[in-house]
Structures are given as structure tokens and as C-alpha cells.
Amino acid sequence: MRVTSTRLQSKLDRINIRLRTTYEINNAPCYGGWQMTNAGGSFIVKHRVSPKEMDAFLDGMLQASSYGHRR
């Protein structure tokens, strides 16, 4: 399945709601791909990775945040 910016943003929106955070993602292919930041881009949470890697990272965050809600 193709990883689109809409798909990544949708996952990030769910993470932000669950964790009550304001993470942001941005893409700069010339610098290496997708990056997750916080605090208006001044703090890097996840350095630049490919779309598939960012998708997997967001999946992991969603799974981890789901675990805390089941208890």
C-alpha cells in the first residue's frame, strides 16, 4: 500500500488527540524525507526518514498509546 501524506497526517492527528500533544510532521525530500517535530518545529522528535519508516513509527506510537487506554 502506498504511504501518502494524508495517511500520515491522519495517524498523527489520532496520536495528538490520544496523547494531548501538538506533534507536527513535514516532508523535505531533498533533506531525507519525513520529520516529526514539536514546539513549532524547534524540537525534533523523529529525524528525517522515508515515508514507510514514518508510517511504521506512527503505527508504533498508536499501538503504545492504545495500550495505556486499555488499563
TORPAVO-889042 format. One record per atom (N, C-alpha, C, O): residue in three letters; chain; atom name; x, y, z. Coordinates in Angstrom, 3 decimals. Layout:
BEGIN
drenza, drenlum, lopa, px, py, pz
ALA, A, CA, X, Y, Z
...
//
This chain:
BEGIN
drenza, drenlum, lopa, px, py, pz
MET, A, N, 0.841, -1.178, 0.000
MET, A, CA, 0.000, 0.000, 0.000
MET, A, C, 0.891, 1.248, 0.000
MET, A, O, 1.921, 1.299, 0.672
ARG, A, N, 0.473, 2.223, -0.754
ARG, A, CA, 1.227, 3.469, -0.879
ARG, A, C, 1.019, 4.347, 0.360
ARG, A, O, -0.102, 4.501, 0.844
VAL, A, N, 2.095, 4.906, 0.851
VAL, A, CA, 2.022, 5.794, 2.017
VAL, A, C, 1.901, 7.228, 1.516
VAL, A, O, 2.807, 7.746, 0.864
THR, A, N, 0.777, 7.863, 1.826
THR, A, CA, 0.532, 9.232, 1.375
THR, A, C, 0.642, 10.200, 2.551
THR, A, O, 0.614, 9.796, 3.713
SER, A, N, 0.767, 11.464, 2.229
SER, A, CA, 0.835, 12.479, 3.285
SER, A, C, -0.477, 12.528, 4.059
SER, A, O, -0.471, 12.794, 5.261
THR, A, N, -1.599, 12.278, 3.394
THR, A, CA, -2.900, 12.259, 4.063
THR, A, C, -2.964, 11.138, 5.091
THR, A, O, -3.471, 11.323, 6.197
ARG, A, N, -2.448, 9.978, 4.714
ARG, A, CA, -2.433, 8.834, 5.625
ARG, A, C, -1.571, 9.125, 6.861
ARG, A, O, -1.971, 8.836, 7.989
LEU, A, N, -0.394, 9.696, 6.636
LEU, A, CA, 0.492, 10.017, 7.755
LEU, A, C, -0.135, 11.073, 8.659
LEU, A, O, -0.064, 10.961, 9.883
GLN, A, N, -0.741, 12.090, 8.071
GLN, A, CA, -1.350, 13.160, 8.858
GLN, A, C, -2.530, 12.636, 9.663
GLN, A, O, -2.742, 13.061, 10.798
SER, A, N, -3.293, 11.725, 9.092
SER, A, CA, -4.429, 11.132, 9.797
SER, A, C, -3.964, 10.375, 11.042
SER, A, O, -4.560, 10.499, 12.111
LYS, A, N, -2.906, 9.601, 10.893
LYS, A, CA, -2.359, 8.872, 12.042
LYS, A, C, -1.830, 9.840, 13.098
LYS, A, O, -2.033, 9.642, 14.296
LEU, A, N, -1.154, 10.884, 12.639
LEU, A, CA, -0.619, 11.870, 13.577
LEU, A, C, -1.744, 12.581, 14.321
LEU, A, O, -1.618, 12.856, 15.514
ASP, A, N, -2.830, 12.876, 13.637
ASP, A, CA, -3.970, 13.527, 14.290
ASP, A, C, -4.524, 12.651, 15.414
ASP, A, O, -4.859, 13.153, 16.486
ARG, A, N, -4.620, 11.348, 15.171
ARG, A, CA, -5.095, 10.434, 16.220
ARG, A, C, -4.125, 10.391, 17.400
ARG, A, O, -4.549, 10.341, 18.555
ILE, A, N, -2.838, 10.410, 17.112
ILE, A, CA, -1.823, 10.419, 18.176
ILE, A, C, -1.949, 11.685, 19.000
ILE, A, O, -1.938, 11.626, 20.230
ASN, A, N, -2.068, 12.823, 18.346
ASN, A, CA, -2.185, 14.096, 19.066
ASN, A, C, -3.422, 14.134, 19.954
ASN, A, O, -3.377, 14.687, 21.052
ILE, A, N, -4.515, 13.559, 19.496
ILE, A, CA, -5.734, 13.517, 20.313
ILE, A, C, -5.536, 12.610, 21.518
ILE, A, O, -5.853, 12.989, 22.646
ARG, A, N, -5.010, 11.410, 21.278
ARG, A, CA, -4.828, 10.448, 22.373
ARG, A, C, -3.829, 10.934, 23.426
ARG, A, O, -4.052, 10.782, 24.627
LEU, A, N, -2.733, 11.514, 22.960
LEU, A, CA, -1.668, 11.916, 23.887
LEU, A, C, -1.772, 13.371, 24.324
LEU, A, O, -0.988, 13.839, 25.150
ARG, A, N, -2.745, 14.082, 23.763
ARG, A, CA, -2.912, 15.523, 24.050
ARG, A, C, -1.612, 16.284, 23.782
ARG, A, O, -1.116, 17.030, 24.626
THR, A, N, -1.080, 16.067, 22.577
THR, A, CA, 0.166, 16.702, 22.168
THR, A, C, -0.077, 17.549, 20.919
THR, A, O, -1.185, 17.582, 20.383
THR, A, N, 0.960, 18.223, 20.474
THR, A, CA, 0.868, 19.026, 19.251
THR, A, C, 2.030, 18.686, 18.312
THR, A, O, 2.683, 19.579, 17.772
TYR, A, N, 2.277, 17.399, 18.126
TYR, A, CA, 3.314, 16.987, 17.187
TYR, A, C, 2.943, 17.411, 15.783
TYR, A, O, 1.764, 17.521, 15.443
GLU, A, N, 3.958, 17.649, 14.972
GLU, A, CA, 3.771, 18.028, 13.576
GLU, A, C, 4.705, 17.172, 12.733
GLU, A, O, 5.756, 16.738, 13.204
ILE, A, N, 4.317, 16.932, 11.486
ILE, A, CA, 5.208, 16.250, 10.550
ILE, A, C, 5.402, 17.153, 9.338
ILE, A, O, 4.523, 17.935, 8.976
ASN, A, N, 6.560, 17.028, 8.730
ASN, A, CA, 6.826, 17.770, 7.499
ASN, A, C, 7.710, 16.925, 6.602
ASN, A, O, 8.433, 16.041, 7.063
ASN, A, N, 7.636, 17.213, 5.323
ASN, A, CA, 8.379, 16.449, 4.338
ASN, A, C, 9.309, 17.365, 3.553
ASN, A, O, 8.890, 18.401, 3.037
ALA, A, N, 10.551, 16.977, 3.471
ALA, A, CA, 11.537, 17.674, 2.645
ALA, A, C, 12.401, 16.606, 1.980
ALA, A, O, 13.438, 16.221, 2.521
PRO, A, N, 11.981, 16.126, 0.809
PRO, A, CA, 12.719, 15.049, 0.136
PRO, A, C, 14.190, 15.366, -0.105
PRO, A, O, 15.030, 14.465, -0.089
CYS, A, N, 14.506, 16.633, -0.327
CYS, A, CA, 15.904, 16.991, -0.572
CYS, A, C, 16.773, 16.818, 0.682
CYS, A, O, 17.995, 16.707, 0.581
TYR, A, N, 16.145, 16.795, 1.855
TYR, A, CA, 16.892, 16.601, 3.101
TYR, A, C, 16.736, 15.198, 3.677
TYR, A, O, 17.345, 14.888, 4.700
GLY, A, N, 15.938, 14.349, 3.047
GLY, A, CA, 15.864, 12.973, 3.506
GLY, A, C, 14.484, 12.469, 3.853
GLY, A, O, 14.364, 11.338, 4.325
GLY, A, N, 13.436, 13.241, 3.647
GLY, A, CA, 12.092, 12.717, 3.849
GLY, A, C, 11.309, 13.367, 4.976
GLY, A, O, 11.361, 14.580, 5.178
TRP, A, N, 10.590, 12.537, 5.698
TRP, A, CA, 9.647, 12.993, 6.729
TRP, A, C, 10.325, 13.188, 8.074
TRP, A, O, 11.245, 12.455, 8.440
GLN, A, N, 9.855, 14.185, 8.798
GLN, A, CA, 10.390, 14.516, 10.117
GLN, A, C, 9.222, 14.852, 11.043
GLN, A, O, 8.254, 15.486, 10.625
MET, A, N, 9.321, 14.422, 12.305
MET, A, CA, 8.313, 14.780, 13.308
MET, A, C, 8.934, 15.772, 14.274
MET, A, O, 10.035, 15.561, 14.783
THR, A, N, 8.198, 16.876, 14.524
THR, A, CA, 8.694, 17.911, 15.418
THR, A, C, 7.630, 18.272, 16.449
THR, A, O, 6.480, 17.840, 16.361
ASN, A, N, 8.037, 19.061, 17.411
ASN, A, CA, 7.159, 19.587, 18.445
ASN, A, C, 7.592, 21.025, 18.721
ASN, A, O, 8.677, 21.438, 18.312
ALA, A, N, 6.765, 21.767, 19.399
ALA, A, CA, 7.079, 23.157, 19.776
ALA, A, C, 7.347, 24.023, 18.552
ALA, A, O, 8.330, 24.761, 18.499
GLY, A, N, 6.455, 23.920, 17.571
GLY, A, CA, 6.588, 24.761, 16.388
GLY, A, C, 7.800, 24.442, 15.532
GLY, A, O, 8.296, 25.308, 14.812
GLY, A, N, 8.277, 23.224, 15.602
GLY, A, CA, 9.415, 22.814, 14.788
GLY, A, C, 10.762, 22.999, 15.444
GLY, A, O, 11.789, 22.699, 14.835
SER, A, N, 10.784, 23.489, 16.679
SER, A, CA, 12.072, 23.742, 17.322
SER, A, C, 12.651, 22.512, 18.023
SER, A, O, 13.824, 22.508, 18.397
PHE, A, N, 11.831, 21.462, 18.205
PHE, A, CA, 12.309, 20.245, 18.849
PHE, A, C, 12.024, 19.069, 17.929
PHE, A, O, 10.872, 18.824, 17.571
ILE, A, N, 13.061, 18.343, 17.546
ILE, A, CA, 12.908, 17.200, 16.644
ILE, A, C, 12.607, 15.955, 17.470
ILE, A, O, 13.386, 15.576, 18.345
VAL, A, N, 11.476, 15.328, 17.184
VAL, A, CA, 11.079, 14.089, 17.860
VAL, A, C, 11.626, 12.897, 17.085
VAL, A, O, 12.149, 11.957, 17.684
LYS, A, N, 11.509, 12.927, 15.755
LYS, A, CA, 11.992, 11.857, 14.879
LYS, A, C, 12.673, 12.493, 13.683
LYS, A, O, 12.061, 13.263, 12.943
HIS, A, N, 13.942, 12.166, 13.499
HIS, A, CA, 14.691, 12.735, 12.376
HIS, A, C, 14.172, 12.213, 11.049
HIS, A, O, 13.380, 11.271, 11.017
ARG, A, N, 14.600, 12.801, 9.983
ARG, A, CA, 14.082, 12.517, 8.645
ARG, A, C, 14.235, 11.054, 8.246
ARG, A, O, 15.310, 10.463, 8.347
VAL, A, N, 13.124, 10.499, 7.793
VAL, A, CA, 13.071, 9.100, 7.363
VAL, A, C, 12.177, 8.992, 6.132
VAL, A, O, 11.516, 9.956, 5.743
SER, A, N, 12.166, 7.820, 5.531
SER, A, CA, 11.317, 7.575, 4.362
SER, A, C, 9.847, 7.529, 4.790
SER, A, O, 9.553, 7.393, 5.978
PRO, A, N, 8.932, 7.641, 3.838
PRO, A, CA, 7.503, 7.574, 4.185
PRO, A, C, 7.122, 6.268, 4.881
PRO, A, O, 6.332, 6.273, 5.825
LYS, A, N, 7.678, 5.158, 4.418
LYS, A, CA, 7.356, 3.866, 5.039
LYS, A, C, 7.867, 3.795, 6.480
LYS, A, O, 7.198, 3.247, 7.357
GLU, A, N, 9.036, 4.344, 6.712
GLU, A, CA, 9.573, 4.360, 8.078
GLU, A, C, 8.733, 5.236, 8.996
GLU, A, O, 8.481, 4.865, 10.143
MET, A, N, 8.297, 6.391, 8.510
MET, A, CA, 7.456, 7.269, 9.317
MET, A, C, 6.118, 6.602, 9.597
MET, A, O, 5.583, 6.724, 10.699
ASP, A, N, 5.572, 5.900, 8.613
ASP, A, CA, 4.316, 5.181, 8.787
ASP, A, C, 4.462, 4.131, 9.895
ASP, A, O, 3.589, 4.010, 10.754
ALA, A, N, 5.539, 3.391, 9.876
ALA, A, CA, 5.777, 2.376, 10.898
ALA, A, C, 5.979, 3.021, 12.274
ALA, A, O, 5.499, 2.495, 13.278
PHE, A, N, 6.678, 4.142, 12.326
PHE, A, CA, 6.900, 4.854, 13.580
PHE, A, C, 5.570, 5.326, 14.175
PHE, A, O, 5.333, 5.184, 15.375
LEU, A, N, 4.705, 5.890, 13.323
LEU, A, CA, 3.398, 6.356, 13.791
LEU, A, C, 2.524, 5.182, 14.237
LEU, A, O, 1.780, 5.296, 15.211
ASP, A, N, 2.613, 4.049, 13.519
ASP, A, CA, 1.887, 2.851, 13.948
ASP, A, C, 2.320, 2.427, 15.342
ASP, A, O, 1.491, 2.062, 16.176
GLY, A, N, 3.613, 2.477, 15.588
GLY, A, CA, 4.125, 2.126, 16.917
GLY, A, C, 3.616, 3.064, 17.993
GLY, A, O, 3.267, 2.622, 19.087
MET, A, N, 3.571, 4.350, 17.694
MET, A, CA, 3.044, 5.315, 18.660
MET, A, C, 1.560, 5.075, 18.921
MET, A, O, 1.103, 5.189, 20.058
LEU, A, N, 0.807, 4.744, 17.875
LEU, A, CA, -0.618, 4.457, 18.046
LEU, A, C, -0.824, 3.214, 18.907
LEU, A, O, -1.692, 3.191, 19.779
GLN, A, N, -0.029, 2.191, 18.658
GLN, A, CA, -0.142, 0.961, 19.450
GLN, A, C, 0.210, 1.233, 20.904
GLN, A, O, -0.482, 0.769, 21.809
ALA, A, N, 1.268, 1.974, 21.129
ALA, A, CA, 1.679, 2.289, 22.501
ALA, A, C, 0.624, 3.136, 23.211
ALA, A, O, 0.358, 2.931, 24.395
SER, A, N, 0.028, 4.079, 22.499
SER, A, CA, -0.987, 4.922, 23.128
SER, A, C, -2.267, 4.133, 23.381
SER, A, O, -2.992, 4.433, 24.330
SER, A, N, -2.560, 3.133, 22.556
SER, A, CA, -3.739, 2.291, 22.765
SER, A, C, -3.561, 1.439, 24.016
SER, A, O, -4.513, 1.215, 24.763
TYR, A, N, -2.356, 0.974, 24.237
TYR, A, CA, -2.086, 0.117, 25.380
TYR, A, C, -2.421, 0.836, 26.688
TYR, A, O, -3.006, 0.238, 27.592
GLY, A, N, -2.058, 2.099, 26.790
GLY, A, CA, -2.327, 2.861, 28.002
GLY, A, C, -3.808, 3.088, 28.241
GLY, A, O, -4.230, 3.228, 29.389
HIS, A, N, -4.615, 3.128, 27.172
HIS, A, CA, -6.051, 3.352, 27.307
HIS, A, C, -6.817, 2.124, 27.728
HIS, A, O, -7.941, 2.243, 28.215
ARG, A, N, -6.240, 0.931, 27.553
ARG, A, CA, -6.945, -0.297, 27.901
ARG, A, C, -6.873, -0.605, 29.381
ARG, A, O, -7.673, -1.401, 29.872
ARG, A, N, -5.972, -0.024, 30.093
ARG, A, CA, -5.803, -0.336, 31.515
ARG, A, C, -6.784, 0.393, 32.360
ARG, A, O, -6.779, 0.243, 33.582
//
